[in-house]
Amino acid sequence: MKTLKQLERLRKAHKLIKLEKTGTPAEFAQKLYISERQLYITLEKLKDLDAPIYFNRKRSTYYYGFDFDLLVNVTVQVLVNEELKTIYAGCTILKENFSTARLLQ
């Protein structure tokens, strides 16, 4: 779930930056429910994705230097036992057979 939280944080940070409604770094961190240190890490992650992030002291907000968009899609799907057997190419079956084979020896 840590990854989902990080993706959601990136999405929310992007939205606030795009709207230019971040406030100071302390306010921005508070809006994301994280520390300022975590905020700077989040901003670095966005910059690693080539986000042109700048801070305007006069307006007291972060903004993008040019048009930048971030699309985050996450799909969570619950799989039943039969689907797992298909995905793992029968590993579940092999484990069951292996246990049985050991008992027969």
Helices and strands as residue ranges (DSSP letters): H 2-19, H 25-32, H 36-48, E 53-56, E 61-64, H 81-87, H 91-104
